[in-house]
Amino acid sequence: MSAPPVTIQRIFGPRGASPAPWQHARLPEFHLGPKDARERLAAVRLVVVGCGSVGMQMIDNGARQGIGGLCVVDPKVLKPESLCTHSSILPEHIGAAKAALAAARAAAICPGADVRFAVGRIQDLRFADLLDFAPTHVLLASDNLHCEMAAATLARQLGVPLIQGSVDGSTLTAEARCFSNRDALAPDPVCLWGDAEFRSLEAGVTYSCAGDVSQGEGISQPETRSIAQLCTLAASLSGIQLVRDVLGLGAPVRDTVVTYCGYTHQTLVTPIRSRAACPADHRVWRRVRSATPLARLSAASFLHLVGHADRSERATFSIVDWTFAEEARCACGLTLQPRLFLPEAEASVRCTCGREASVPRFHARHELNLEVLGGAADQPLASLGADVVHYVKVSIAEDEAFLVVGPEKD
């Protein structure tokens, strides 16, 4: 089975969860803007993926706008060279986890916000934790393609817009890309990749400010160099697009990219088009709420819930935080067929000899169809081991995807 997921930790500012009366004190009355701008900003809940020089400034900006929630994700620590581009750190911060430091700053700036962080990769977070956070937007400022693809997939599964800030130091270019994720025809970041990006992804190349050589034999990490002003600008452009999106200011920003070039001082706004040959999963997960606790339902009943009982042969489902164990092997020589759901972090079942029998990775299924379950497809999930279930994913071939939500998560 996979390694244990990364835990999201929760912190608060100096006043705990009490809103600060001054957090919107400098907010202007926007021309042709809504009267409830403060309330709209307070309802914003951001997942920020990447706490480099762009991401950390995004977090600071969001906190200063009095947003309601912030979840910061990054696996790295600050290095001495971080002082060159990170506008909000000091020498004493070197060696600190980026996500923890950025979250602590945000909680101090905006005491009323629900602030959380995870020191790890976005790919390794529990999906249920992110669902429980209930984000309204995902902000992306990563330095590697695997993370970019994972964040794009996450935003689609959550059904929220994604705003990506990026820089090209050699051309003094800063960009803010806004993806709507409105439906399967909408573009995502992978639509903008070229052949070079796909070759780098297959080769395992990541992009690092340090330019370390690792990632396998002969695979380098190209340096991503910039200047502090450009990184701050990319974060500011992204933040302005966020405010415009939330408050409905000016022309719609979704599925557009705003590009600033420092050599010419020109700014362009262009539409982002979906690419027909894009290999990314473009399905937006539609939410379906169940009035019955999910553990009491059978696998077959989920197809009725999403309105596709007639397409069982093309349907698959997965229970968030659970894995289906088809087979387990014990040191005593016995091979067991538990055919039960186990918590995702567990990798064994009890053998008749009293010892723990391990479940090989290739016999631990995260995604199932009704044929695999056989007669158990009509049994309640609780009778198959999954006694506490909050979310179930249901996919209908490559056409549609649904997230079934239990009543306790309403």
C-alpha positions as CSV (number, residue, x, y, z in Angstrom):
1,M,0.0,0.0,0.0
2,S,1.0,3.6,-0.3
3,A,2.8,5.6,2.4
4,P,0.7,7.3,5.1
5,P,-0.8,10.5,3.8
6,V,0.5,13.9,4.8
7,T,-1.5,15.5,7.6
8,I,-3.1,19.0,7.4
9,Q,-2.5,20.9,10.6
10,R,-4.7,23.7,11.9
11,I,-3.5,26.9,13.5
12,F,-5.1,30.2,14.5
13,G,-4.0,33.8,14.8
14,P,-3.6,35.7,18.1
15,R,-7.3,36.1,18.6
16,G,-8.3,32.5,17.7
17,A,-11.3,32.3,15.5
18,S,-12.7,35.8,16.4
19,P,-13.0,38.1,13.3
20,A,-10.8,41.2,13.5
21,P,-12.9,44.3,13.0
22,W,-10.1,46.0,11.1
23,Q,-9.4,43.3,8.5
24,H,-11.4,45.1,5.8
25,A,-10.7,48.7,7.0
26,R,-8.7,49.6,3.9
27,L,-11.0,47.9,1.4
28,P,-12.2,50.6,-1.2
29,E,-15.6,50.9,-2.6
30,F,-14.9,49.4,-6.0
31,H,-16.3,51.2,-9.1
32,L,-19.4,49.3,-10.2
33,G,-18.6,46.7,-7.5
34,P,-20.9,44.8,-5.2
35,K,-22.2,46.3,-2.0
36,D,-21.3,43.1,-0.1
37,A,-17.6,43.0,-1.1
38,R,-16.4,42.4,2.5
39,E,-18.7,39.5,3.0
40,R,-17.7,38.0,-0.4
41,L,-14.0,38.2,0.5
42,A,-14.6,36.8,4.0
43,A,-16.2,33.8,2.3
44,V,-13.1,33.0,0.2
45,R,-11.2,29.8,1.2
46,L,-7.9,29.3,-0.6
47,V,-5.8,26.2,-1.1
48,V,-2.3,27.5,-2.0
49,V,0.0,25.0,-3.6
50,G,3.6,26.1,-3.4
51,C,5.2,28.5,-1.0
52,G,8.1,29.8,-3.1
53,S,8.6,33.5,-3.7
54,V,5.4,33.7,-5.7
55,G,3.3,31.5,-3.5
56,M,4.3,33.1,-0.2
57,Q,3.4,36.5,-1.5
58,M,0.1,35.2,-2.7
59,I,-0.6,34.0,0.9
60,D,0.4,37.3,2.4
61,N,-1.9,39.2,-0.1
62,G,-4.8,36.9,0.6
63,A,-4.5,37.3,4.4
64,R,-4.4,41.1,4.0
65,Q,-7.6,41.0,2.1
66,G,-9.4,39.4,5.0
67,I,-10.3,36.0,3.5
68,G,-12.1,33.4,5.5
69,G,-9.8,30.4,5.1
70,L,-6.3,29.4,3.9
71,C,-4.7,26.0,3.5
72,V,-1.0,26.1,2.6
73,V,0.8,23.2,1.0
74,D,4.6,22.9,0.4
75,P,7.2,20.2,1.2
76,K,10.3,22.3,1.3
77,V,12.3,24.4,3.8
78,L,13.7,27.9,3.3
79,K,17.3,28.2,2.2
80,P,19.8,31.1,2.3
81,E,19.2,31.8,-1.4
82,S,15.5,32.2,-0.6
83,L,16.4,35.6,0.8
84,C,17.0,36.8,-2.8
85,T,13.4,36.5,-3.9
86,H,11.2,35.9,-0.9
87,S,10.0,39.4,0.1
88,S,8.6,38.4,3.5
89,I,11.4,36.4,5.2
90,L,14.4,37.2,7.4
91,P,17.7,35.4,7.9
92,E,16.4,33.8,11.1
93,H,13.7,32.0,9.1
94,I,16.3,29.9,7.2
95,G,15.7,26.2,7.7
96,A,12.0,26.6,8.6
97,A,9.3,24.7,6.7
98,K,7.8,27.1,4.1
99,A,4.2,26.0,4.6
100,A,4.4,26.4,8.4
101,L,6.0,29.8,8.3
102,A,3.6,31.2,5.7
103,A,0.6,29.9,7.6
104,A,1.8,31.4,10.8
105,R,2.3,34.8,9.1
106,A,-1.2,34.6,7.6
107,A,-2.8,33.7,10.9
108,A,-1.1,36.7,12.6
109,I,-2.1,39.1,9.7
110,C,-5.7,37.9,9.6
111,P,-6.7,36.5,13.0
112,G,-10.3,35.7,12.0
113,A,-9.2,33.2,9.3
114,D,-9.3,29.5,9.4
115,V,-5.6,28.8,8.7
116,R,-4.2,25.3,8.0
117,F,-0.9,24.0,6.5
118,A,0.7,20.8,5.3
119,V,4.4,20.2,5.0
120,G,4.3,17.8,2.1
121,R,3.3,17.4,-1.5
122,I,-0.2,18.1,-2.7
123,Q,-0.2,14.6,-4.2
124,D,0.2,13.1,-0.7
125,L,-2.6,14.9,1.1
126,R,-5.8,13.1,2.1
127,F,-8.5,14.1,-0.3
128,A,-11.0,14.0,2.5
129,D,-9.1,16.7,4.4
130,L,-9.2,19.0,1.4
131,L,-12.9,18.3,1.0
132,D,-13.5,19.1,4.6
133,F,-11.7,22.4,4.2
134,A,-14.2,23.3,1.5
135,P,-12.1,25.6,-0.7
136,T,-13.5,28.2,-3.1
137,H,-10.3,28.5,-5.2
138,V,-7.0,26.8,-5.7
139,L,-3.9,29.0,-6.1
140,L,-0.9,27.4,-7.8
141,A,2.7,28.5,-7.7
142,S,4.7,25.3,-8.0
143,D,8.1,24.5,-9.4
144,N,7.5,21.1,-10.9
145,L,5.2,19.6,-13.4
146,H,3.9,16.6,-11.3
147,C,2.7,19.1,-8.7
148,E,1.1,21.3,-11.4
149,M,-0.8,18.3,-12.9
150,A,-1.9,17.1,-9.4
151,A,-3.1,20.6,-8.5
152,A,-5.1,20.9,-11.7
153,T,-6.7,17.5,-11.1
154,L,-7.5,18.5,-7.5
155,A,-9.2,21.7,-8.6
156,R,-11.4,19.9,-11.0
157,Q,-12.3,17.2,-8.5
158,L,-13.2,20.0,-6.0
159,G,-15.1,21.8,-8.7
160,V,-13.4,25.2,-8.0
161,P,-11.4,27.7,-10.2
162,L,-7.6,27.5,-10.3
163,I,-5.3,30.6,-10.6
164,Q,-1.7,30.0,-11.5
165,G,1.1,32.5,-11.0
166,S,4.4,32.1,-12.8
167,V,7.5,34.0,-13.9
168,D,10.2,33.8,-16.6
169,G,13.2,35.6,-15.2
170,S,15.1,35.7,-18.5
171,T,12.4,37.6,-20.3
172,L,11.1,39.6,-17.2
173,T,7.7,38.0,-17.8
174,A,5.1,37.5,-15.1
175,E,1.8,35.7,-15.7
176,A,-1.5,35.0,-13.9
177,R,-3.6,32.2,-15.5
178,C,-7.2,31.7,-14.4
179,F,-8.9,28.4,-15.1
180,S,-12.7,28.2,-14.6
181,N,-13.1,24.3,-14.3
182,R,-16.7,24.9,-15.3
183,D,-17.0,21.7,-17.3
184,A,-15.1,19.1,-19.2
185,L,-14.6,21.4,-22.2
186,A,-12.8,24.0,-20.1
187,P,-9.0,24.3,-20.3
188,D,-6.5,23.4,-17.5
189,P,-2.8,24.1,-17.1
190,V,-1.8,20.9,-18.9
191,C,-3.5,22.3,-22.1
192,L,-0.7,24.9,-22.2
193,W,2.1,22.4,-22.1
194,G,4.3,21.7,-25.1
195,D,6.4,18.7,-26.1
196,A,9.3,19.8,-23.8
197,E,7.0,19.7,-20.7
198,F,5.7,16.2,-21.5
199,R,9.3,14.9,-22.1
200,S,10.4,16.5,-18.8
201,L,7.4,14.9,-17.0
202,E,8.2,11.5,-18.3
203,A,11.9,11.9,-17.4
204,G,11.1,13.0,-13.9
205,V,12.6,16.5,-14.2
206,T,11.6,19.0,-11.6
207,Y,12.5,22.7,-11.6
208,S,14.3,24.1,-8.6
209,C,15.8,27.5,-7.6
210,A,18.8,25.5,-6.4
211,G,19.3,23.7,-9.7
212,D,20.3,20.5,-8.0
213,V,21.3,17.5,-10.1
214,S,19.3,14.5,-8.9
215,Q,16.1,12.8,-10.0
216,G,17.8,9.8,-11.5
217,E,20.8,9.2,-13.6
218,G,21.5,12.0,-16.1
219,I,18.4,13.9,-15.1
220,S,19.0,17.5,-13.9
221,Q,16.9,20.0,-12.1
222,P,17.0,23.2,-14.2
223,E,17.3,26.4,-12.3
224,T,14.3,28.7,-12.1
225,R,15.9,32.1,-11.5
226,S,14.1,35.4,-11.2
227,I,14.2,38.7,-9.3
228,A,12.1,39.5,-6.3
229,Q,10.2,42.2,-8.0
230,L,9.0,39.9,-10.8
231,C,7.9,37.2,-8.3
232,T,6.0,39.8,-6.3
233,L,4.3,41.0,-9.5
234,A,3.2,37.5,-10.5
235,A,1.6,37.1,-7.0
236,S,0.0,40.5,-7.2
237,L,-1.4,39.8,-10.7
238,S,-2.9,36.5,-9.4
239,G,-4.3,38.3,-6.4
240,I,-6.0,41.0,-8.5
241,Q,-7.5,38.3,-10.7
242,L,-8.8,36.5,-7.6
243,V,-10.4,39.7,-6.3
244,R,-11.9,40.5,-9.7
245,D,-13.3,36.9,-9.9
246,V,-14.8,37.0,-6.4
247,L,-16.3,40.5,-6.7
248,G,-17.2,40.3,-10.4
249,L,-15.2,43.4,-11.3
250,G,-14.7,44.2,-15.0
251,A,-14.6,41.6,-17.7
252,P,-14.7,37.9,-16.6
253,V,-11.2,36.6,-15.8
254,R,-11.8,32.9,-16.0
255,D,-10.1,31.0,-18.8
256,T,-7.8,33.9,-19.5
257,V,-4.1,34.7,-18.9
258,V,-2.7,38.1,-18.1
259,T,0.9,38.5,-19.2
260,Y,3.2,41.4,-18.3
261,C,6.6,41.8,-19.9
262,G,9.2,44.0,-18.2
263,Y,11.2,44.6,-21.3
264,T,8.3,46.4,-23.1
265,H,6.1,47.3,-20.1
266,Q,3.2,45.8,-22.1
267,T,0.4,43.8,-20.5
268,L,-1.7,41.4,-22.6
269,V,-4.9,39.5,-21.8
270,T,-5.6,36.5,-23.9
271,P,-8.1,33.6,-23.7
272,I,-7.0,30.1,-22.8
273,R,-8.2,27.4,-25.1
274,S,-8.8,23.8,-24.3
275,R,-6.6,21.4,-26.3
276,A,-8.3,18.5,-27.9
277,A,-5.3,16.2,-27.5
278,C,-4.7,17.1,-23.8
279,P,-4.0,13.9,-21.8
280,A,-5.3,15.4,-18.5
281,D,-8.6,14.3,-17.0
282,H,-10.9,17.2,-17.7
283,R,-13.9,15.8,-16.0
284,V,-15.4,18.1,-13.3
285,W,-16.7,16.1,-10.4
286,R,-20.4,16.8,-9.7
287,R,-21.5,16.6,-6.1
288,V,-24.5,14.4,-5.2
289,R,-25.7,14.4,-1.6
290,S,-27.1,11.4,0.1
291,A,-29.7,11.6,2.9
292,T,-28.6,8.1,4.1
293,P,-25.2,7.6,5.8
294,L,-23.0,6.2,3.1
295,A,-21.8,3.2,5.2
296,R,-25.4,1.9,5.1
297,L,-25.5,1.9,1.3
298,S,-24.2,-0.7,-1.1
299,A,-21.9,-0.2,-4.0
300,A,-24.7,-0.8,-6.5
301,S,-26.9,1.8,-4.8
302,F,-24.4,4.6,-5.7
303,L,-25.2,4.1,-9.3
304,H,-28.8,4.8,-8.6
305,L,-27.8,7.9,-6.6
306,V,-26.0,9.4,-9.5
307,G,-28.6,8.4,-12.0
308,H,-26.7,5.8,-13.9
309,A,-28.1,2.5,-12.8
310,D,-28.2,1.3,-16.4
311,R,-24.4,1.8,-16.9
312,S,-23.0,-0.5,-14.3
313,E,-20.7,-2.2,-16.8
314,R,-18.9,1.1,-17.4
315,A,-18.9,2.4,-13.8
316,T,-16.1,2.4,-11.2
317,F,-16.2,3.7,-7.7
318,S,-13.7,4.4,-4.8
319,I,-14.3,5.1,-1.1
320,V,-12.3,8.0,0.0
321,D,-9.8,6.9,2.8
322,W,-10.5,3.2,2.2
323,T,-8.8,0.4,0.2
324,F,-10.4,-2.9,-0.9
325,A,-8.1,-5.9,0.1
326,E,-8.6,-8.8,-2.3
327,E,-5.8,-11.0,-1.0
328,A,-3.4,-11.1,2.0
329,R,-0.3,-13.3,2.7
330,C,0.9,-14.5,6.0
331,A,4.3,-15.7,7.1
332,C,2.7,-19.0,8.1
333,G,2.2,-19.7,4.4
334,L,-1.5,-19.1,4.2
335,T,-3.0,-16.9,1.5
336,L,-6.2,-15.2,2.6
337,Q,-8.9,-13.6,0.6
338,P,-10.4,-11.0,3.0
339,R,-12.4,-9.1,0.4
340,L,-12.9,-6.3,2.9
341,F,-12.3,-2.6,3.0
342,L,-9.4,-1.4,5.1
343,P,-8.4,2.1,6.2
344,E,-6.1,3.4,3.6
345,A,-3.1,3.6,6.0
346,E,-3.5,-0.1,7.0
347,A,-1.8,-2.9,5.0
348,S,-2.7,-6.1,6.9
349,V,-5.4,-8.3,8.2
350,R,-5.4,-10.8,11.1
351,C,-4.6,-14.4,10.0
352,T,-6.2,-17.5,11.5
353,C,-2.8,-18.2,13.1
354,G,-3.0,-15.0,15.0
355,R,-0.4,-13.1,13.1
356,E,-0.8,-10.1,10.7
357,A,-1.1,-11.1,7.1
358,S,0.2,-8.3,4.7
359,V,-1.8,-7.1,1.7
360,P,0.4,-6.8,-1.4
361,R,0.1,-3.5,-3.2
362,F,-1.3,-5.1,-6.4
363,H,-4.1,-6.8,-4.3
364,A,-5.1,-3.5,-2.6
365,R,-7.6,-1.7,-4.9
366,H,-8.5,1.9,-4.6
367,E,-10.9,1.8,-7.5
368,L,-13.5,-1.0,-8.0
369,N,-16.2,-2.0,-10.3
370,L,-19.3,-4.1,-9.5
371,E,-17.8,-7.2,-11.1
372,V,-14.9,-7.3,-8.7
373,L,-17.3,-7.1,-5.7
374,G,-19.5,-9.8,-7.1
375,G,-22.3,-10.7,-4.7
376,A,-21.0,-8.2,-2.2
377,A,-22.0,-5.3,-4.5
378,D,-25.5,-5.3,-2.9
379,Q,-24.2,-5.4,0.7
380,P,-23.9,-2.3,2.9
381,L,-20.3,-0.9,2.9
382,A,-20.3,-1.3,6.7
383,S,-20.7,-5.0,6.4
384,L,-17.6,-5.0,4.2
385,G,-15.5,-3.2,6.8
386,A,-16.1,0.5,5.8
387,D,-18.0,1.5,8.8
388,V,-17.4,5.3,8.6
389,V,-17.7,6.7,5.1
390,H,-18.0,10.4,4.2
391,Y,-17.2,10.5,0.5
392,V,-17.5,8.1,-2.4
393,K,-16.2,8.8,-6.0
394,V,-18.2,7.3,-8.9
395,S,-16.8,7.4,-12.4
396,I,-18.8,6.5,-15.5
397,A,-16.2,5.5,-18.1
398,E,-14.4,8.6,-19.2
399,D,-17.6,10.6,-19.6
400,E,-18.8,11.7,-16.1
401,A,-17.6,11.7,-12.6
402,F,-19.5,12.2,-9.3
403,L,-18.6,12.8,-5.7
404,V,-21.3,11.4,-3.4
405,V,-21.3,13.2,0.0
406,G,-22.8,11.8,3.2
407,P,-25.4,13.7,5.2
408,E,-23.0,14.4,8.1
409,K,-20.9,16.6,5.7
410,D,-23.8,18.8,4.6
